[in-house]
């Protein structure tokens, strides 16, 4: 298990645990970042302050101190990852 902060770019991983103060854990639940959610790091900010992650049908910027409190386990293929309902042609 590793932190979300340490997850390589483009590697899907399943959230195994969210640690930290109760308000932080509650906020992550509100955003849908709970155990079992599949996330992928899309990019890191230039100076290393935030990560942009994809989960479900959305993206989110996460500060590194928060990303280090989210423990993940890499997966070979994300389960229940939704494909876009439409694609530009």
C-alpha positions in Angstrom: 0.0 0.0 0.0 1.3 3.5 -0.8 0.1 7.1 -0.5 -1.8 8.8 -3.3 1.1 11.2 -3.4 3.5 8.4 -4.4 1.3 6.8 -7.0 2.9 7.0 -10.5 1.1 9.1 -13.2 -1.6 7.1 -15.1 -1.6 4.2 -12.7 -5.2 3.3 -11.5 -5.4 2.5 -7.8 -8.2 1.7 -5.3 -8.4 3.8 -2.2 -7.7 1.5 0.8 -7.9 4.1 3.6 -8.3 7.8 4.3 -6.6 8.9 7.5 -6.5 12.3 9.2 -8.6 14.6 11.3 -12.3 13.9 11.3 -13.2 17.0 9.2 -10.8 15.9 6.5 -12.1 12.4 6.4 -15.7 13.7 6.3 -14.9 16.1 3.4 -13.3 13.2 1.4 -16.5 11.2 1.9 -18.6 14.2 0.7 -16.4 14.3 -2.5 -16.7 10.5 -3.0 -13.1 9.7 -2.1 -13.9 6.6 0.1 -12.5 3.1 0.4 -13.0 1.2 -2.8 -13.0 4.3 -5.1 -10.6 3.9 -8.1 -8.4 7.0 -8.7 -5.7 7.9 -11.2 -3.2 10.7 -10.9 -3.4 12.7 -14.1 -0.7 15.3 -13.5 1.4 16.9 -10.8 1.7 20.7 -10.5 5.0 22.3 -11.7 6.3 23.0 -8.2 4.8 19.9 -6.6 2.0 21.5 -4.5 -1.0 19.6 -5.9 -2.0 16.5 -7.9 -4.8 16.4 -10.4 -6.7 13.1 -10.0 -9.5 11.4 -11.9 -12.2 9.4 -10.1 -15.6 8.4 -11.3 -16.7 10.9 -13.9 -14.7 13.9 -12.5 -11.4 15.3 -11.7 -10.1 17.0 -8.6 -6.9 18.9 -7.5 -5.6 17.5 -4.2 -2.9 19.2 -2.1 0.1 17.0 -1.3 -0.4 16.9 2.5 -4.0 15.6 1.8 -2.8 13.2 -0.9 -0.2 11.7 1.6 -3.1 10.8 4.0 -4.9 8.8 1.3 -3.6 5.2 1.1 -4.1 3.4 -2.2 -3.4 0.0 -3.8 -2.6 -0.2 -7.5 -5.0 -2.2 -9.6 -4.5 -3.8 -13.0 -7.9 -2.6 -14.3 -10.3 -0.3 -12.6 -13.6 -1.9 -11.7 -16.8 0.1 -12.2 -14.9 2.9 -14.0 -17.5 4.7 -16.1 -16.7 5.4 -19.8 -17.8 8.7 -21.2 -21.4 8.6 -22.4 -20.5 10.6 -25.5 -17.3 11.3 -27.5 -16.4 14.2 -29.7 -16.1 13.3 -33.3 
